[in-house]
Amino acid sequence: MSRICQLTGKKAMGGNKVSFSNSKTRRQFKVNLKRKRFFVPETNEWVTLRVSTSAIKNINKLGIFACLKAAKANGILAA
């Protein structure tokens, strides 16, 4: 399973690890993903998602139904 957030579409990005001597080595910045269950009161069901911690903050702010709707509209989440 790839490390991609199911709501925001965030995935690992590349960059450089810079040492004290300023030599650069390629590395990956991975997404902080958590597997979490959410209750959707509009449909009266539980949904298990693999989401980033920033997506969890968005869910707390906007609500799970609004976030699912936005993810479907952006084509990130399958219908």
N, C-alpha and C positions, 0 to 999 in steps of 0.2 A: 504494500500500500504506500503510495507516494505521500510525502509530507506537504499536503496542500490543504489550506483552510477551506471548508465546504461553504462558508458564507461569504468570505471576502475574496477568496481566490489567491491569498498570499502564498508564496512559495519561497524556497531558498534562493538567496542571491549571492553572487560571488564578490570577492574583494581581495585585498591584500592584508596579510599579517605583517606588520612592520616591527622589526626587532629594534633593540637599543642601538645597534650599529647601522640602523636604517636600511637593512637589506629586506627586500620584499619577497614574500612567498604567497602563492595563491591559497585561498581558503574559502569556506562557505559560511554564510550567516544563515543558520536554520531558523525556521519559524517555531515559536513556542506554542505547540499544539496540545490541547487537552480533549479527551473524549468525555462528553457531557450529555446528560439527558435533560430535555426541556419539556415542560408541559405546555401544550398549545390549547388555551381555553376555548378559542373560536371553533376548533375542530374536535375538542374533547379527547385528545390523544397525546401520548408521549412520543417524542422524537429524539433519537440519539444522533448526535453530530460530532464530528471531529473539527473543532474550531480553535482559532488562535485566541490568546488571552485578550487581545484588543477587540475581537469580535464579541467576547463575553461581556466586555464593558459596554459595547454598543447595544447588546441585547438588554442589559440592565437599564440602559437609558431609554431606548426606543420601544422595547418589547419584542418578543420572539416572532410574533406574527408579521410585524412590519419588516423585520430583518429577513425573514424567509421570503416575503413578497418581493423585496428589493433584490435578493439574490436570484430569484427566478426571472425577474425582469432584466437583470444584467446577463443572464445566461450562464451563471456560475453554478447554480443548483438545478438539477434535472427536475422536470415537472412530474 
